């Protein structure tokens, strides 16, 4: 054999030697391992739920390994070894061996043997070390024949420790007051919200699907827990689902999955106070997942401005809307007052009260000292007119429903105000089924000169005003009201209704 041949065979021998060492080292110093796609199907249950359906483990959860297919008639299988590895590949805690061989003994300090009569029966629980930090881990299953490994299977889990993480389902909310969220009008923007409970140490990651199509994904802190879905033109059932993970790096993990089926119906119509067809309408906002003026839905229109942060959306009683408060202030563009036109105005608003404080304000001068403000203080709704020299208020009190079956609903309120030479007058009326709306309230009148425009703020009380300190402090709440609809007219709604309905009544009388 020449020198070249000897060098070649020496080189080949070294390669084989290195390969053999690496191979047996990867086998944990045990026998040959079959591919994970072998004939043995092993899994583990977390509180009776298979790991493939949910990969999240809390400190006191019960983990029970099991064979998905019987191995009772397989004489090669003598035991099952289960142990844990961290994200760096290091073995953690003890290696638990479920053994059929009563004579088998532990061969290392980190091995623990549990004798069982059958590997098909309910196996004893596998315990995760208490001191583990929150992280992704790997559970390793090794099917054994004596000390030889027949097959290894690895499955990933995310250990939450003592942190809470649960997913109850998906809540559905519609814009406008609807009789049922089970029936969805066509081409309606629906708000879906994942009902997730989790500890402050977590920032769960969520993925939304319609069928197999991914709609949206992101962290809960970024607002991904809410999805605005526009229902299609056609009727029928539509399935949407959300899968949630405790962390964004969710590779190899199975998330919590919840699905909901929505019925879109042509028989359903949306329910709003007004429509864009009324000529006296100045601004109309329905808060259907945007801040657009619905009066100009087919153009760029007028858009509400958000003063402090991104819009915050919330649902209650099957309806969603925008939240206003100290850090959630939205405002309209300035409204011009006609020089020789109608100076009587009507505001219609539908909102859900959350906390006491300033619900909305209208500012009539650049200094902010002349204005109209609506406060909530318990059961009282206080309409206040302010000027540099005087303050006057009107109170509308809701009945106390404590101890009754009446739940606090969305409130519909109308505010009439008139701008006359040298004076400002206004009165409020709250309209709901459980209220006695026969109450006639005289307007409050304030002597003041008004400029040629005004501006409306939702969830805002100006710093420069003559209201009392107690009311001012109440407006500091983070959330005060949830808005469903807001509209401004030139004239009160009854006059509009009479103008629109009168021709119809005349036509019907003629036909009869």
C-alpha positions as CSV (number, residue, x, y, z in Angstrom):
1,X,0.0,0.0,0.0
2,X,1.5,3.3,-1.0
3,X,1.8,6.4,1.1
4,X,-1.3,8.2,-0.4
5,X,-3.5,5.1,0.2
6,X,-2.5,4.9,3.8
7,X,-3.2,8.6,4.3
8,X,-6.6,8.2,2.7
9,X,-7.7,5.3,4.9
10,X,-6.3,7.0,8.0
11,X,-8.4,10.1,7.2
12,X,-11.5,7.9,6.6
13,X,-11.0,6.1,9.9
14,X,-10.8,9.4,11.8
15,X,-14.0,10.6,10.2
16,X,-15.8,7.4,11.2
17,X,-14.4,7.7,14.7
18,X,-15.7,11.3,15.1
19,X,-19.1,10.4,13.7
20,X,-19.5,7.4,16.0
21,X,-18.5,9.5,19.1
22,X,-21.0,12.3,18.2
23,X,-23.8,9.8,17.4
24,X,-23.5,7.9,20.7
25,X,-23.1,11.1,22.7
26,X,-26.4,12.3,21.2
27,X,-28.0,9.2,22.5
28,X,-27.3,10.0,26.1
29,X,-24.8,7.2,26.4
30,X,-27.6,4.7,25.6
31,X,-28.5,2.4,22.7
32,X,-29.6,3.1,19.2
33,X,-32.5,5.7,18.7
34,X,-35.1,5.3,16.0
35,X,-36.4,8.4,14.3
36,X,-39.1,10.4,16.1
37,X,-41.5,9.3,13.3
38,X,-41.3,5.7,14.6
39,X,-44.1,3.5,15.5
40,X,-44.5,4.6,19.2
41,X,-46.9,7.5,19.7
42,X,-46.3,9.2,23.0
43,X,-47.9,12.3,24.5
44,X,-48.5,14.0,27.8
45,X,-51.7,15.4,29.3
46,X,-51.8,18.7,31.1
47,X,-54.8,18.6,33.5
48,X,-56.4,16.0,31.2
49,X,-55.8,18.0,28.0
50,X,-53.3,16.6,25.5
51,X,-50.1,18.7,25.1
52,X,-50.8,19.0,21.3
53,X,-53.9,21.1,22.2
54,X,-52.2,23.4,24.7
55,X,-48.5,23.7,25.5
56,X,-48.7,25.9,28.6
57,X,-47.9,24.5,32.1
58,X,-48.4,26.2,35.4
59,X,-46.8,25.4,38.7
60,X,-49.5,23.1,40.1
61,X,-50.7,21.6,36.9
62,X,-50.9,17.8,36.6
63,X,-48.7,16.2,33.9
64,X,-49.4,12.6,33.0
65,X,-47.5,10.9,30.1
66,X,-49.3,8.3,28.0
67,X,-49.0,6.1,25.0
68,X,-51.5,7.0,22.3
69,X,-51.4,3.4,21.0
70,X,-51.1,0.3,23.2
71,X,-47.7,-1.2,23.8
72,X,-48.9,-4.1,26.0
73,X,-48.2,-6.7,23.3
74,X,-44.8,-5.2,22.4
75,X,-42.2,-7.3,24.3
76,X,-39.4,-5.0,23.3
77,X,-40.8,-2.1,25.4
78,X,-39.8,-2.4,29.1
79,X,-40.0,1.2,30.3
80,X,-40.6,4.8,29.4
81,X,-38.1,7.5,30.5
82,X,-39.3,11.2,30.8
83,X,-37.1,14.2,31.6
84,X,-36.9,17.9,31.0
85,X,-34.5,20.1,29.1
86,X,-34.1,23.9,29.1
87,X,-33.7,26.1,26.1
88,X,-29.9,25.6,26.1
89,X,-30.3,21.8,25.9
90,X,-29.4,21.1,29.5
91,X,-31.1,18.3,31.4
92,X,-33.3,19.7,34.3
93,X,-34.3,17.8,37.4
94,X,-34.8,14.1,37.7
95,X,-35.3,11.5,34.9
96,X,-38.4,9.6,35.7
97,X,-38.5,6.0,34.5
98,X,-41.8,4.1,34.4
99,X,-40.6,0.5,34.4
100,X,-42.2,-2.9,34.0
101,X,-39.1,-4.6,35.3
102,X,-39.4,-5.0,39.0
103,X,-35.6,-5.7,39.2
104,X,-34.5,-2.5,37.4
105,X,-32.5,-0.1,39.5
106,X,-31.4,3.5,39.0
107,X,-28.0,3.8,37.4
108,X,-27.5,7.6,38.1
109,X,-28.2,10.0,40.9
110,X,-30.7,11.9,38.7
111,X,-32.8,8.8,37.9
112,X,-36.0,7.9,39.7
113,X,-37.8,4.6,39.0
114,X,-41.5,4.1,39.3
115,X,-42.7,0.5,38.9
116,X,-45.9,0.0,36.9
117,X,-48.0,-3.0,35.9
118,X,-48.7,-1.7,32.5
119,X,-47.6,1.2,30.4
120,X,-51.1,1.5,29.0
121,X,-52.6,2.4,32.4
122,X,-52.7,5.8,33.9
123,X,-49.1,6.5,34.7
124,X,-48.0,8.4,37.8
125,X,-47.6,12.2,37.4
126,X,-44.5,13.8,36.0
127,X,-43.4,16.7,38.2
128,X,-41.7,19.9,37.1
129,X,-39.1,21.4,39.5
130,X,-40.6,24.3,41.5
131,X,-37.7,26.7,41.1
132,X,-37.8,26.8,37.3
133,X,-37.9,30.3,35.7
134,X,-40.7,31.1,33.2
135,X,-39.4,29.9,29.8
136,X,-39.7,27.4,26.9
137,X,-38.7,23.9,27.9
138,X,-38.6,20.5,26.1
139,X,-40.1,17.3,27.5
140,X,-38.1,14.3,26.3
141,X,-39.8,10.9,26.1
142,X,-37.6,7.8,25.5
143,X,-39.1,4.4,24.9
144,X,-36.7,1.9,26.4
145,X,-35.8,-1.8,26.0
146,X,-33.7,-2.4,29.0
147,X,-31.1,0.4,28.8
148,X,-31.4,0.7,25.0
149,X,-33.4,3.6,23.5
150,X,-36.0,2.4,21.0
151,X,-37.3,5.8,20.2
152,X,-37.1,9.4,21.4
153,X,-39.8,12.0,21.1
154,X,-39.5,15.7,22.1
155,X,-42.3,18.1,22.8
156,X,-42.1,21.8,23.7
157,X,-43.9,23.4,26.6
158,X,-44.0,26.9,28.0
159,X,-43.7,27.0,31.8
160,X,-45.6,29.8,33.4
161,X,-44.7,29.2,37.0
162,X,-47.3,30.9,39.3
163,X,-48.4,33.4,36.6
164,X,-52.1,33.3,35.5
165,X,-52.9,32.7,31.9
166,X,-56.5,31.7,30.8
167,X,-58.7,32.2,27.8
168,X,-62.4,32.1,28.3
169,X,-63.7,32.9,24.8
170,X,-64.5,35.6,22.3
171,X,-66.9,38.5,23.0
172,X,-68.9,40.1,20.2
173,X,-70.0,43.7,20.1
174,X,-71.9,45.6,17.4
175,X,-72.0,49.4,16.7
176,X,-75.3,50.9,17.7
177,X,-77.9,49.4,20.0
178,X,-78.8,46.0,18.8
179,X,-81.4,43.5,20.1
180,X,-78.9,40.6,19.8
181,X,-75.3,40.1,18.9
182,X,-76.1,36.6,17.5
183,X,-77.5,38.2,14.3
184,X,-75.1,40.5,12.4
185,X,-76.4,43.0,9.8
186,X,-74.6,42.9,6.4
187,X,-71.5,45.1,5.9
188,X,-71.3,46.0,9.6
189,X,-68.1,46.5,11.5
190,X,-68.1,44.1,14.4
191,X,-65.7,44.3,17.3
192,X,-64.4,40.9,18.5
193,X,-62.5,40.8,21.8
194,X,-60.5,37.9,23.2
195,X,-61.5,37.4,26.8
196,X,-58.0,36.7,28.3
197,X,-56.9,36.7,31.9
198,X,-53.2,37.0,32.5
199,X,-50.6,38.2,35.0
200,X,-48.8,41.5,34.6
201,X,-45.5,39.7,33.8
202,X,-47.0,38.4,30.6
203,X,-47.8,40.2,27.3
204,X,-49.7,37.5,25.3
205,X,-49.5,37.2,21.6
206,X,-52.7,36.6,19.6
207,X,-53.5,35.5,16.0
208,X,-56.9,36.0,14.4
209,X,-58.2,33.8,11.6
210,X,-61.3,33.6,9.4
211,X,-61.2,30.0,8.2
212,X,-57.6,29.5,7.2
213,X,-57.0,33.1,6.3
214,X,-55.0,35.1,8.9
215,X,-56.6,38.4,9.6
216,X,-54.4,40.0,12.2
217,X,-51.8,39.2,14.9
218,X,-49.8,41.0,17.6
219,X,-49.3,41.5,21.3
220,X,-52.2,42.2,23.6
221,X,-50.5,45.4,24.8
222,X,-50.5,46.7,21.2
223,X,-54.3,46.3,21.0
224,X,-54.3,43.0,19.1
225,X,-56.8,41.5,21.6
226,X,-59.5,43.4,19.6
227,X,-60.4,42.7,16.0
228,X,-62.7,44.8,13.8
229,X,-64.3,42.5,11.3
230,X,-66.6,43.8,8.5
231,X,-69.4,41.4,7.8
232,X,-69.8,40.5,4.1
233,X,-72.7,41.3,1.8
234,X,-73.9,37.8,1.6
235,X,-75.9,36.1,4.4
236,X,-74.8,32.9,6.2
237,X,-72.6,31.6,9.0
238,X,-68.9,32.8,9.2
239,X,-66.4,31.2,11.6
240,X,-63.6,33.2,13.2
241,X,-61.1,32.1,15.8
242,X,-58.3,33.4,17.8
243,X,-55.2,31.5,19.0
244,X,-53.3,32.9,22.0
245,X,-49.7,32.4,23.3
246,X,-48.1,33.7,26.5
247,X,-45.2,35.0,24.4
248,X,-44.5,36.2,20.9
249,X,-41.8,33.5,20.2
250,X,-44.3,30.7,20.1
251,X,-42.6,28.3,17.7
252,X,-43.3,24.7,18.5
253,X,-46.0,25.7,21.0
254,X,-49.7,25.0,20.7
255,X,-51.8,28.0,21.7
256,X,-55.2,28.3,23.4
257,X,-57.8,28.2,20.6
258,X,-61.3,29.6,20.7
259,X,-63.7,29.8,17.7
260,X,-67.0,31.7,17.2
261,X,-69.6,31.4,14.5
262,X,-71.5,34.6,13.4
263,X,-74.7,34.6,11.5
264,X,-75.0,37.5,9.0
265,X,-78.6,38.2,8.1
266,X,-80.3,40.5,5.6
267,X,-83.2,40.9,8.1
268,X,-81.1,42.8,10.5
269,X,-80.7,46.6,10.3
270,X,-78.4,48.8,12.3
271,X,-80.0,51.0,15.0
272,X,-78.9,54.6,15.1
273,X,-80.6,57.8,16.4
274,X,-80.4,59.6,13.1
275,X,-79.3,59.2,9.4
276,X,-77.2,61.3,7.1
277,X,-80.2,62.3,4.9
278,X,-81.4,65.0,7.3
279,X,-80.4,68.3,5.8
280,X,-80.1,70.1,9.2
281,X,-77.5,67.7,10.4
282,X,-74.1,69.3,10.9
283,X,-72.0,66.4,12.3
284,X,-72.8,62.8,13.0
285,X,-70.4,60.3,14.5
286,X,-71.3,56.6,15.1
287,X,-67.9,55.4,16.2
288,X,-67.9,52.3,14.0
289,X,-64.2,51.5,14.6
290,X,-63.2,54.9,13.3
291,X,-63.6,58.7,14.0
292,X,-65.1,59.6,10.7
293,X,-68.1,61.9,10.3
294,X,-70.8,59.6,9.0
295,X,-72.6,62.6,7.5
296,X,-69.9,62.5,4.8
297,X,-69.3,58.8,4.6
298,X,-68.5,58.8,0.8
299,X,-65.8,61.5,1.1
300,X,-62.9,62.4,3.4
301,X,-65.4,64.2,5.5
302,X,-64.7,65.6,9.0
303,X,-62.7,63.4,11.3
304,X,-62.7,63.7,15.1
305,X,-59.3,64.5,16.5
306,X,-57.7,62.5,19.2
307,X,-55.8,64.8,21.6
308,X,-53.6,62.6,23.7
309,X,-53.3,59.0,22.5
310,X,-54.6,56.4,20.0
311,X,-58.4,55.7,20.2
312,X,-59.4,53.3,22.9
313,X,-62.3,51.0,22.1
314,X,-64.4,49.2,24.6
315,X,-67.6,47.0,24.5
316,X,-70.4,46.7,27.0
317,X,-73.9,45.2,26.9
318,X,-73.3,44.0,23.3
319,X,-72.4,47.5,22.0
320,X,-68.9,48.9,21.4
321,X,-67.7,52.5,21.2
322,X,-64.9,54.9,21.9
323,X,-63.8,55.6,25.5
324,X,-63.2,59.2,26.6
325,X,-61.6,60.4,29.8
326,X,-58.6,62.4,31.1
327,X,-56.2,60.7,28.7
328,X,-58.7,59.9,26.0
329,X,-59.9,63.3,24.7
330,X,-61.4,63.7,21.3
331,X,-62.7,66.9,19.7
332,X,-64.6,68.2,16.7
333,X,-63.4,70.8,14.3
334,X,-64.8,74.3,15.0
335,X,-68.5,74.8,14.1
336,X,-69.4,78.1,12.6
337,X,-72.4,80.1,13.9
338,X,-74.5,81.6,11.0
339,X,-74.7,85.4,11.2
340,X,-78.3,85.6,10.0
341,X,-79.3,81.9,10.3
342,X,-80.8,79.6,12.9
343,X,-78.9,79.9,16.2
344,X,-80.9,77.2,18.0
345,X,-79.0,73.9,18.2
346,X,-79.7,70.4,19.3
347,X,-77.1,67.8,20.4
348,X,-78.0,64.1,20.5
349,X,-75.7,61.8,22.3
350,X,-75.8,58.2,23.3
351,X,-73.2,57.1,25.8
352,X,-72.5,54.6,28.7
353,X,-71.3,56.3,31.9
354,X,-68.3,54.6,33.5
355,X,-67.1,57.0,36.1
356,X,-68.1,60.4,37.5
357,X,-66.6,63.4,35.7
358,X,-66.8,65.6,32.7
359,X,-68.7,63.9,29.8
360,X,-68.3,66.6,27.2
361,X,-67.8,70.4,26.9
362,X,-68.5,73.1,24.3
363,X,-66.2,76.1,24.3
364,X,-67.5,79.4,22.9
365,X,-64.4,81.6,23.1
366,X,-60.7,81.3,22.7
367,X,-60.0,81.7,26.4
368,X,-62.1,78.7,27.3
369,X,-63.9,80.7,30.0
370,X,-67.2,80.7,28.2
371,X,-68.6,77.2,27.8
372,X,-71.2,74.5,28.4
373,X,-70.3,71.4,30.3
374,X,-72.0,68.1,31.1
375,X,-70.9,66.4,34.3
376,X,-71.9,63.2,36.0
377,X,-72.0,63.0,39.8
378,X,-73.5,59.7,40.9
379,X,-77.2,59.7,39.7
380,X,-77.0,63.4,38.8
381,X,-76.2,64.8,35.4
382,X,-75.3,68.5,35.7
383,X,-75.5,70.8,32.7
384,X,-73.4,73.9,33.5
385,X,-73.0,77.2,31.6
386,X,-69.9,79.3,32.4
387,X,-68.7,82.8,31.6
388,X,-65.9,85.0,33.1
389,X,-68.5,86.5,35.4
390,X,-71.0,83.8,36.3
391,X,-71.9,80.1,36.4
392,X,-75.4,78.5,36.3
393,X,-76.4,74.9,36.3
394,X,-79.3,72.5,35.6
395,X,-79.5,69.0,37.2
396,X,-81.2,66.0,35.7
397,X,-81.4,63.2,38.3
398,X,-81.8,59.5,37.3
399,X,-83.9,57.2,39.5
400,X,-82.0,55.0,41.9
401,X,-82.3,51.4,40.6
402,X,-80.3,49.8,43.4
403,X,-82.0,46.5,44.4
404,X,-84.0,46.3,41.2
405,X,-83.6,44.2,38.1
406,X,-82.9,47.3,36.0
407,X,-79.3,47.3,34.7
408,X,-77.6,50.6,33.9
409,X,-78.1,51.0,30.1
410,X,-76.7,53.3,27.4
411,X,-78.2,56.7,28.0
412,X,-79.7,58.8,25.2
413,X,-79.6,62.5,25.9
414,X,-80.7,65.6,24.1
415,X,-79.4,69.0,24.8
416,X,-81.0,72.1,23.3
417,X,-79.1,75.4,23.4
418,X,-79.7,78.8,21.8
419,X,-77.3,81.6,21.1
420,X,-79.0,84.9,21.3
421,X,-77.7,88.5,21.4
422,X,-76.1,88.8,24.9
423,X,-77.2,85.4,26.2
424,X,-76.8,81.6,26.1
425,X,-79.6,79.3,27.1
426,X,-79.7,75.5,27.3
427,X,-81.6,72.5,28.8
428,X,-81.0,68.8,29.0
429,X,-83.3,65.8,28.7
430,X,-82.3,62.2,29.1
431,X,-84.5,59.7,27.2
432,X,-84.7,56.0,28.2
433,X,-87.5,53.5,28.7
434,X,-87.1,53.3,32.4
435,X,-87.3,57.1,32.8
436,X,-90.4,59.3,33.2
437,X,-89.8,61.6,30.2
438,X,-92.8,63.8,31.0
439,X,-90.5,66.0,33.0
440,X,-90.5,69.5,31.5
441,X,-87.3,71.4,32.3
442,X,-87.0,75.1,31.7
443,X,-83.8,76.2,30.2
444,X,-81.0,77.9,32.2
445,X,-80.0,81.3,30.8
446,X,-76.6,82.9,31.1
447,X,-75.8,86.5,30.1
448,X,-72.8,86.4,27.9
449,X,-71.6,87.5,24.4
450,X,-70.8,84.6,22.1
451,X,-68.2,84.6,19.3
452,X,-68.9,83.3,15.8
453,X,-67.9,79.7,16.3
454,X,-67.7,77.0,19.0
455,X,-65.9,73.7,19.5
456,X,-67.1,70.4,21.1
457,X,-64.8,68.2,23.3
458,X,-65.7,64.7,24.4
459,X,-64.2,63.7,27.7
460,X,-62.7,67.1,28.3
461,X,-63.0,69.9,30.8
462,X,-60.9,73.0,30.1
463,X,-58.6,74.2,32.8
464,X,-59.7,77.8,32.5
465,X,-63.3,77.7,33.8
466,X,-65.4,78.8,36.7
467,X,-66.8,75.5,37.8
468,X,-66.2,74.3,41.3
469,X,-63.0,72.4,42.2
470,X,-64.9,69.2,43.2
471,X,-66.3,68.9,39.7
472,X,-62.9,69.7,38.1
473,X,-61.2,66.9,40.1
474,X,-63.8,64.4,39.1
475,X,-62.8,64.8,35.4
476,X,-59.4,63.3,36.2
477,X,-60.6,59.7,35.8
478,X,-58.9,57.7,33.1
479,X,-62.2,56.5,31.6
480,X,-65.5,58.5,32.1
481,X,-67.8,57.5,29.2
482,X,-68.2,55.1,26.3
483,X,-69.6,56.8,23.3
484,X,-71.9,55.1,20.8
485,X,-73.3,58.1,18.9
486,X,-73.0,61.9,18.7
487,X,-74.9,64.3,16.4
488,X,-75.4,68.0,16.1
489,X,-78.4,69.7,14.4
490,X,-79.4,73.2,13.5
491,X,-82.9,72.5,15.0
492,X,-84.4,70.2,17.6
493,X,-85.2,66.6,16.5
494,X,-89.0,67.0,16.8
495,X,-89.0,69.7,14.2
496,X,-87.0,67.5,11.9
497,X,-89.4,64.6,12.4
498,X,-92.4,66.8,11.7
499,X,-90.8,68.1,8.5
500,X,-90.1,64.6,7.3
501,X,-93.2,62.7,8.5
502,X,-95.8,65.3,7.5
503,X,-95.6,64.7,3.7
504,X,-95.9,60.9,4.3
505,X,-99.0,61.4,6.5
506,X,-100.6,63.6,3.8
507,X,-99.9,61.0,1.1
508,X,-101.5,58.3,3.2
509,X,-104.6,60.4,4.0
510,X,-105.0,61.1,0.3
511,X,-104.8,57.5,-0.6
512,X,-107.4,56.5,2.0
